Amino acid sequence: MPTFLQSFVHVQAIGSMLLLVGFLLATTALQQRASYQVLRLLENLPESVKATEIYAAARSHFERRDVGNLFTSRPHKIPIWFLVIVVGGCSFICYFGAELFASNDQKPSYVLGGIRAAEAGTSQSDITALSRYQSETVFIGSMAFLAAYVWMINQLVNRINNEDMNPITYYFLSVRLLAACLVAGISRHVVEAVPPIRDSLISVTIDGRSFPAGLAILGFLIGWNPTLWIDELLVKVRDLIKSKIPSQRWPLKENLPCNMSLLMLQGMVPDKIDRLNELNIDNVQKLTAENPIVLWARTSYTLDLVLDFIDQAHLAVLFDEERLKNLRDQGVRDIWSYALNIETDAGRNTIAALLHVPMGLIEAHHRRMDECPTLVRLSQLRSALRPIETWHDADRQAA
């Protein structure tokens, strides 16, 4: 049985690194396959759509993300292997640390032992206490690594889904893993230096001995967010400095812009909001800057539905929710119906009176229709999607 358990621990250590490598390989293959299928899909679009600037931007978007094999691609191979090495080294310490610190014959280390290493005695009790303290430092670092490892996998899923994996991202993930372990080790020494904090940690008594189980919770929290404690400290220091030294005041809460939630759009039910959030689209303003063909290719929505959401979003960034409701009550629900209503002087007067806004604002919106590059490209795409023979033409011919 001991041999089996020891082998199981070794398998876990090697498996964590192989899991990361296999995960990267699998997701890279899936991403390449998805990009290939999307490019084939774009090839089947009508020639009129291919002639638009939005189509060219969408095709360039997917072609730029065709990086080939991560482990052999020139810009990716160094950062990706650096991440693998960092995970491998941390996994080794995490799974074999207890085995390495099983004996009491350890050399004092300022990094692991803190103040106990500076005052290390020669008696057996001092050596045992030092060994236990240094082992606890490795323990909290291991808990931080496990939490950071889970967080990293989650980030990889999100970034690959959003096609936001740049070479520097792998360096960022590697540094975050190392920072989590380092902050956890330092926190162990800080906890020991502050008796109230040390005494408040949860402990578990087993066979008459007390074990600092609270270090596991602390290590996990630090691993999930290594800057949590630093941010809290900086906020306290900043507030203290602001109270002592004159500085510019912060904006009043009532003067801050409102949260432009996707709920401002008609038809944006929770499942659609969740899907767009997965693509890092979390507000109306972000949606206005998205390429509709890219969204259509990456979701199950029709191109008409994607365009409808984007058209509504362009109107939503111009007015607050109360004025949007007034416009919808009059049948004005997107930027193009709004543009039609402000084409004439009479229409502009009607809209200005309805919304209780200056006429100059409505006239500025009218000029913006032909000057905004995003709206010009959307208009070009809509013209390309318009059937050659409309239903009005068919009615005339039938008559």
C-alpha positions as CSV (number, residue, x, y, z in Angstrom):
1,M,0.0,0.0,0.0
2,P,2.7,2.6,0.8
3,T,4.3,1.9,-2.6
4,F,1.0,2.4,-4.3
5,L,0.3,5.7,-2.5
6,Q,3.8,7.0,-3.2
7,S,3.4,6.1,-6.9
8,F,0.0,7.8,-6.9
9,V,1.6,11.0,-5.7
10,H,4.2,10.8,-8.4
11,V,1.5,10.3,-11.0
12,Q,-0.3,13.4,-9.8
13,A,2.8,15.5,-10.1
14,I,3.5,14.4,-13.6
15,G,-0.1,14.4,-14.5
16,S,-0.6,18.1,-13.7
17,M,2.0,19.1,-16.2
18,L,0.8,16.6,-18.8
19,L,-2.7,17.9,-18.3
20,L,-1.6,21.5,-19.1
21,V,0.4,20.4,-22.2
22,G,-2.5,18.2,-23.4
23,F,-5.0,21.0,-22.7
24,L,-3.0,23.4,-24.8
25,L,-2.6,20.9,-27.6
26,A,-6.3,20.0,-27.7
27,T,-7.5,23.6,-27.5
28,T,-5.1,24.7,-30.2
29,A,-6.3,21.9,-32.5
30,L,-10.0,22.9,-31.8
31,Q,-9.2,26.5,-32.4
32,Q,-7.5,25.8,-35.7
33,R,-10.3,23.6,-36.8
34,A,-12.9,26.3,-35.9
35,S,-10.9,29.0,-37.8
36,Y,-10.7,26.7,-40.8
37,Q,-14.4,26.0,-40.8
38,V,-15.2,29.7,-40.3
39,L,-13.0,30.7,-43.3
40,R,-14.8,28.1,-45.4
41,L,-18.1,29.6,-44.2
42,L,-17.0,33.1,-45.2
43,E,-16.1,31.9,-48.7
44,N,-19.8,30.9,-49.3
45,L,-21.1,34.4,-48.6
46,P,-22.5,36.4,-51.6
47,E,-20.1,38.4,-53.7
48,S,-21.8,41.6,-52.7
49,V,-21.0,40.9,-49.0
50,K,-17.4,40.0,-49.9
51,A,-17.0,43.4,-51.4
52,T,-17.7,45.2,-48.1
53,E,-15.1,46.5,-45.6
54,I,-16.7,44.6,-42.8
55,Y,-16.2,41.3,-44.6
56,A,-12.5,42.1,-45.2
57,A,-12.1,42.9,-41.5
58,A,-13.8,39.7,-40.5
59,R,-11.6,37.6,-42.8
60,S,-8.5,39.3,-41.5
61,H,-9.7,38.7,-37.9
62,F,-9.7,34.9,-38.4
63,E,-6.6,34.7,-40.5
64,R,-4.5,36.6,-37.9
65,R,-5.5,33.9,-35.3
66,D,-4.2,31.0,-37.4
67,V,-0.9,30.5,-35.5
68,G,-0.3,26.9,-36.3
69,N,1.2,24.7,-33.6
70,L,1.8,26.7,-30.4
71,F,4.9,24.6,-29.5
72,T,6.6,25.2,-32.8
73,S,5.3,28.7,-33.8
74,R,8.2,31.1,-33.6
75,P,6.5,33.8,-31.5
76,H,4.8,31.3,-29.2
77,K,7.3,28.5,-28.6
78,I,9.5,30.3,-26.0
79,P,6.6,31.7,-23.8
80,I,4.6,28.4,-24.0
81,W,7.6,26.3,-23.0
82,F,8.4,28.8,-20.2
83,L,4.8,28.3,-18.9
84,V,5.3,24.5,-19.0
85,I,8.6,24.7,-17.1
86,V,7.0,26.9,-14.4
87,V,4.1,24.6,-14.0
88,G,6.4,21.6,-14.0
89,G,8.7,23.1,-11.3
90,C,5.8,24.2,-9.1
91,S,4.1,20.8,-9.5
92,F,7.3,19.1,-8.4
93,I,7.5,21.2,-5.2
94,C,3.7,20.9,-4.6
95,Y,3.6,17.1,-4.8
96,F,7.1,16.2,-3.6
97,G,7.6,19.0,-1.0
98,A,6.2,17.0,1.9
99,E,8.5,14.1,0.9
100,L,11.6,16.4,0.8
101,F,10.7,18.0,4.2
102,A,9.9,14.7,5.9
103,S,13.2,14.6,7.8
104,N,14.3,17.1,10.5
105,D,17.7,17.4,9.0
106,Q,17.1,20.6,7.1
107,K,19.3,23.7,6.4
108,P,17.9,27.0,7.7
109,S,16.5,29.2,4.9
110,Y,15.4,32.8,5.3
111,V,13.0,32.4,2.4
112,L,11.2,29.4,4.0
113,G,12.1,29.8,7.7
114,G,11.8,33.6,8.1
115,I,12.7,34.8,11.6
116,R,13.0,31.2,12.8
117,A,15.9,30.6,10.4
118,A,17.7,33.7,11.8
119,E,17.4,32.3,15.3
120,A,17.8,28.7,14.5
121,G,19.2,26.8,17.5
122,T,21.1,23.6,17.7
123,S,18.8,21.6,20.0
124,Q,16.6,19.0,18.6
125,S,13.4,20.9,19.6
126,D,14.7,24.0,17.7
127,I,15.5,21.9,14.6
128,T,12.1,20.2,14.7
129,A,10.3,23.6,15.1
130,L,12.3,25.0,12.2
131,S,11.6,22.0,10.0
132,R,7.9,22.2,10.7
133,Y,7.8,26.0,10.0
134,Q,9.7,25.7,6.7
135,S,7.4,22.8,5.7
136,E,4.3,24.9,6.5
137,T,5.7,27.7,4.2
138,V,6.0,25.2,1.4
139,F,2.5,23.9,2.2
140,I,0.9,27.4,1.9
141,G,2.8,28.0,-1.3
142,S,1.5,24.7,-2.6
143,M,-2.1,25.6,-1.8
144,A,-1.6,28.9,-3.6
145,F,-0.2,27.1,-6.7
146,L,-3.1,24.7,-6.8
147,A,-5.6,27.6,-6.7
148,A,-3.6,29.6,-9.3
149,Y,-3.4,26.5,-11.5
150,V,-7.2,26.2,-11.5
151,W,-7.6,29.9,-12.2
152,M,-5.1,29.6,-15.0
153,I,-7.0,26.8,-16.7
154,N,-10.2,29.0,-16.4
155,Q,-8.4,31.9,-18.0
156,L,-7.0,29.8,-20.8
157,V,-10.6,28.6,-21.6
158,N,-11.9,32.2,-21.7
159,R,-9.0,33.6,-23.7
160,I,-9.0,30.8,-26.3
161,N,-12.8,31.2,-26.6
162,N,-12.3,34.9,-27.1
163,E,-9.4,34.3,-29.5
164,D,-7.2,36.5,-27.2
165,M,-4.1,34.4,-26.8
166,N,-1.1,36.4,-27.5
167,P,2.5,35.3,-26.8
168,I,2.8,37.7,-23.9
169,T,-0.3,36.0,-22.3
170,Y,1.7,32.9,-21.5
171,Y,4.4,35.1,-19.7
172,F,1.6,36.8,-17.8
173,L,0.2,33.4,-16.6
174,S,3.7,32.2,-15.7
175,V,4.5,35.3,-13.6
176,R,1.1,35.1,-11.9
177,L,1.8,31.5,-10.8
178,L,5.1,32.5,-9.4
179,A,3.7,35.6,-7.8
180,A,1.0,33.6,-6.1
181,C,3.6,31.2,-4.5
182,L,5.8,34.1,-3.5
183,V,3.0,36.2,-1.9
184,A,1.8,33.1,-0.1
185,G,5.3,32.4,1.3
186,I,5.6,36.0,2.5
187,S,2.1,36.0,4.0
188,R,3.2,33.0,6.1
189,H,6.0,35.1,7.6
190,V,3.6,38.0,8.1
191,V,1.1,35.8,9.9
192,E,3.8,34.5,12.2
193,A,4.9,38.1,13.0
194,V,1.4,39.3,14.0
195,P,0.1,37.2,16.9
196,P,-3.6,38.3,16.6
197,I,-3.6,37.1,13.0
198,R,-1.7,33.9,13.8
199,D,-4.1,33.1,16.7
200,S,-7.1,33.7,14.5
201,L,-6.2,31.2,11.9
202,I,-8.3,28.0,12.0
203,S,-6.4,25.1,13.5
204,V,-7.3,21.4,13.6
205,T,-6.3,19.1,16.4
206,I,-5.3,15.5,15.4
207,D,-4.0,13.0,18.0
208,G,-3.4,15.8,20.5
209,R,-1.4,17.9,18.0
210,S,-2.5,21.3,16.6
211,F,-2.2,21.8,12.8
212,P,-2.6,25.3,11.2
213,A,-5.4,24.3,8.7
214,G,-6.1,28.0,8.2
215,L,-3.0,28.2,6.1
216,A,-4.7,26.1,3.4
217,I,-7.6,28.6,3.2
218,L,-5.2,31.6,3.2
219,G,-3.0,29.9,0.5
220,F,-6.1,29.2,-1.7
221,L,-7.3,32.8,-1.5
222,I,-3.9,34.2,-2.3
223,G,-3.5,31.8,-5.2
224,W,-6.9,32.8,-6.7
225,N,-6.1,36.5,-6.3
226,P,-2.5,37.2,-5.3
227,T,-3.0,41.0,-5.4
228,L,-6.0,40.9,-3.1
229,W,-4.1,41.8,0.0
230,I,-1.8,44.3,-1.7
231,D,-4.8,46.1,-3.2
232,E,-6.5,46.3,0.2
233,L,-3.4,47.7,1.7
234,L,-2.9,50.3,-1.0
235,V,-6.5,51.4,-0.7
236,K,-6.0,52.0,3.1
237,V,-2.7,53.9,2.5
238,R,-4.2,55.9,-0.3
239,D,-7.1,57.0,1.8
240,L,-4.8,57.9,4.6
241,I,-2.6,60.0,2.3
242,K,-5.7,61.7,0.7
243,S,-6.9,62.7,4.2
244,K,-3.6,64.3,5.0
245,I,-2.5,65.8,1.7
246,P,-4.7,68.1,-0.5
247,S,-5.6,66.4,-3.8
248,Q,-8.2,66.5,-6.6
249,R,-11.6,65.2,-5.5
250,W,-13.1,62.1,-7.0
251,P,-16.1,62.5,-9.4
252,L,-19.4,62.5,-7.6
253,K,-21.4,59.3,-7.9
254,E,-24.4,61.0,-9.6
255,N,-22.1,62.5,-12.2
256,L,-20.6,59.1,-13.3
257,P,-22.0,57.5,-16.5
258,C,-24.7,54.9,-16.2
259,N,-24.0,51.2,-16.6
260,M,-24.8,50.5,-20.3
261,S,-26.1,47.0,-19.7
262,L,-27.1,44.8,-22.6
263,L,-30.5,44.7,-21.0
264,M,-31.1,48.0,-22.6
265,L,-31.7,46.1,-25.9
266,Q,-34.9,44.5,-27.0
267,G,-34.7,40.7,-27.2
268,M,-31.5,40.5,-25.1
269,V,-32.7,37.8,-22.7
270,P,-30.3,36.2,-20.1
271,D,-29.0,33.4,-22.2
272,K,-28.1,35.7,-25.0
273,I,-26.4,38.1,-22.5
274,D,-24.4,35.1,-21.1
275,R,-23.3,34.1,-24.6
276,L,-22.1,37.6,-25.4
277,N,-20.3,37.8,-22.1
278,E,-18.4,34.7,-23.0
279,L,-17.1,36.7,-26.0
280,N,-16.1,39.6,-23.7
281,I,-19.0,41.7,-24.8
282,D,-20.5,43.0,-21.5
283,N,-22.1,46.3,-22.4
284,V,-23.8,48.2,-25.2
285,Q,-20.9,50.4,-26.1
286,K,-18.7,47.3,-26.6
287,L,-21.3,45.8,-28.9
288,T,-21.3,48.8,-31.1
289,A,-17.6,48.3,-31.9
290,E,-18.0,44.6,-32.8
291,N,-17.8,43.2,-36.3
292,P,-21.2,41.7,-37.1
293,I,-19.8,39.0,-39.4
294,V,-17.4,37.8,-36.7
295,L,-20.2,37.6,-34.2
296,W,-22.4,35.8,-36.7
297,A,-19.6,33.3,-37.4
298,R,-18.9,32.6,-33.7
299,T,-22.5,32.3,-32.5
300,S,-25.6,30.5,-33.4
301,Y,-27.5,33.7,-34.2
302,T,-28.5,34.7,-37.7
303,L,-26.7,37.7,-39.3
304,D,-30.0,39.6,-39.3
305,L,-30.3,39.1,-35.5
306,V,-26.7,40.2,-34.9
307,L,-27.3,43.3,-37.0
308,D,-30.5,44.1,-35.1
309,F,-28.7,44.0,-31.8
310,I,-25.9,46.2,-33.1
311,D,-28.3,48.7,-34.6
312,Q,-30.2,48.9,-31.3
313,A,-26.9,49.4,-29.5
314,H,-25.9,52.4,-31.6
315,L,-29.2,54.1,-30.7
316,A,-28.8,53.1,-27.0
317,V,-25.4,54.9,-26.7
318,L,-27.1,58.2,-27.7
319,F,-29.8,58.3,-25.1
320,D,-30.6,57.1,-21.6
321,E,-33.1,54.4,-20.9
322,E,-36.1,56.7,-20.3
323,R,-35.6,58.5,-23.7
324,L,-35.1,55.1,-25.4
325,K,-38.5,54.0,-24.0
326,N,-40.1,57.1,-25.4
327,L,-38.5,56.4,-28.8
328,R,-39.7,52.7,-28.8
329,D,-43.2,53.8,-27.9
330,Q,-43.2,55.7,-31.2
331,G,-41.8,52.8,-33.2
332,V,-38.1,54.1,-33.3
333,R,-36.1,51.1,-32.0
334,D,-32.7,51.2,-33.8
335,I,-30.3,53.7,-35.3
336,W,-31.7,53.4,-38.8
337,S,-35.3,54.1,-37.9
338,Y,-34.0,57.0,-35.9
339,A,-32.0,58.2,-38.9
340,L,-35.2,58.1,-41.1
341,N,-37.1,60.2,-38.5
342,I,-34.5,63.0,-38.4
343,E,-34.1,63.3,-42.2
344,T,-36.5,66.2,-42.4
345,D,-36.8,69.4,-40.3
346,A,-40.3,68.3,-39.3
347,G,-39.0,65.0,-38.1
348,R,-36.2,66.6,-36.1
349,N,-38.6,69.0,-34.4
350,T,-40.9,66.0,-33.5
351,I,-38.0,64.0,-32.0
352,A,-36.6,67.0,-30.1
353,A,-40.0,67.7,-28.6
354,L,-40.6,64.0,-27.7
355,L,-37.3,63.7,-25.9
356,H,-37.1,67.2,-24.5
357,V,-33.6,67.7,-25.9
358,P,-32.1,70.7,-27.8
359,M,-32.6,70.8,-31.6
360,G,-28.8,71.2,-32.0
361,L,-28.3,67.7,-30.5
362,I,-30.7,66.1,-33.0
363,E,-28.9,68.0,-35.9
364,A,-25.6,66.7,-34.6
365,H,-26.9,63.2,-34.7
366,H,-28.1,63.7,-38.3
367,R,-24.6,64.9,-39.4
368,R,-23.0,61.9,-37.5
369,M,-24.8,59.4,-39.7
370,D,-22.6,60.2,-42.7
371,E,-19.4,60.8,-40.7
372,C,-19.2,57.9,-38.3
373,P,-17.0,55.1,-39.9
374,T,-18.8,52.3,-38.1
375,L,-22.2,53.4,-39.3
376,V,-20.9,53.9,-42.8
377,R,-19.6,50.3,-42.9
378,L,-22.8,48.9,-41.4
379,S,-24.8,50.8,-44.0
380,Q,-22.5,49.3,-46.7
381,L,-23.1,45.7,-45.3
382,R,-26.9,46.3,-45.1
383,S,-26.9,47.4,-48.7
384,A,-25.0,44.3,-49.7
385,L,-27.5,42.1,-48.0
386,R,-30.5,43.8,-49.5
387,P,-32.2,41.6,-52.1
388,I,-31.8,42.7,-55.7
389,E,-35.6,42.5,-56.2
390,T,-37.5,43.8,-53.1
391,W,-41.0,42.9,-52.3
392,H,-42.1,46.4,-53.4
393,D,-40.6,45.8,-56.9
394,A,-42.4,42.4,-57.0
395,D,-45.7,44.1,-56.2
396,R,-45.3,46.7,-58.9
397,Q,-44.6,44.0,-61.5
398,A,-47.6,42.0,-60.4
399,A,-49.8,45.1,-60.7
